[in-house]
Amino acid sequence: MTKLKELKDRSGNICELCGKSDDLAIYEVPKSPNVGLDSSILLCSVCSAQIEDSSTMDPNHWRCLNDSMWSQVSGVQVMVWRILHRLKSEGWPQDLLDMLYLDDEILDWAKASGDHNDENIEIKHLDANGALLKAGDNVVLIKDLNVKGATFTAKRGTAVRNISLVHDNSEHIEGKINGQHIVILTKYVKKS
């Protein structure tokens, strides 16, 4: 029996991710620790094209993962996990990821692609008006702020020069007011 025939029998002759029945082909799941039927899945041309080129991914097409995430086929589980991680910024995929359980060795296989790394997501610091803030910019406070651990209130209109950005939090910047180094929420400043 050929591999294609075995995959068609296993899947019921439909795409193992979205359920479409036309334009099916074998997809070898990358970085598989095994060879064999579980390292391959049957995909339609739409799923295959979007997996190969992430910039063409249509989040609404992938709502089908709500059903395919329950597959017992490890290759399908791995691809569902990887796609959900690529789409995490949409919101709803995180809910599915929270429900998805993978055995340790399948999870290791899924992580081998690096799709779960958020390093490619750039953190942008935006002021109250949506202007992009950069390290070294000058900002003005748009609200009186009580400074924790200090004996003063930073008044509205106070200039904060040469700010620095908190690299892992887009809502925080750092600067000096009255010689005191403080953390300021970006929603309370505007770029000057």
Phi, psi and omega in degrees: 000135181284160180299317179300317180296318179297318179294320178296320177296315182297319187271349186078025178065037175227162176300132185283354176256309186253345177090002177290153185248003181247155176060050184269144178210161178285133175239120178276118181290121184299149174062032180290134177284347183238163166249158181127186187295324182291342179274001179233148175226162180262121183235151171279168183293330180294309179299314182300314181297319181288328177291318182290328180233094184302334182291344180263006184295129176256107184306325181293328177300324187277004174296345176297341181295341176303329178267313186289344180295344182267006179300148177271356181276121185298324178297322177292316179302317181297313182293323176299314180299315181295316181293318179299322178292324177296329184260008187309326183294347179286341180100296184298327180299330179297323177298318178292320178299323179296332179272337187284127176244129176237140172301157185305316183289328177288321177297319177299319177297316180298319182288342183300337181280340182082007181296340182275349181286130181267013184296335181279355178270119183274133177273127180246131176263119182240139178282185183299335180264002180088007178283140181288127177262143178233156177302135180095350179292162173252139179229164177235137177289139179253007182205147173294133182236129173283125182268114181293137178080005178233168184257023181222165174249129177282118187279151174302137181094352179292132179274137174241115185262149173056057181291159170238153184262141173278113192297334184250009179217113184289349182264000183238139169230167178236148178192177180248132173230128183054037179076000181261127177278121183226162173261134183235139175286134183297335181289351179254014179228157170229144181293138179250000000 
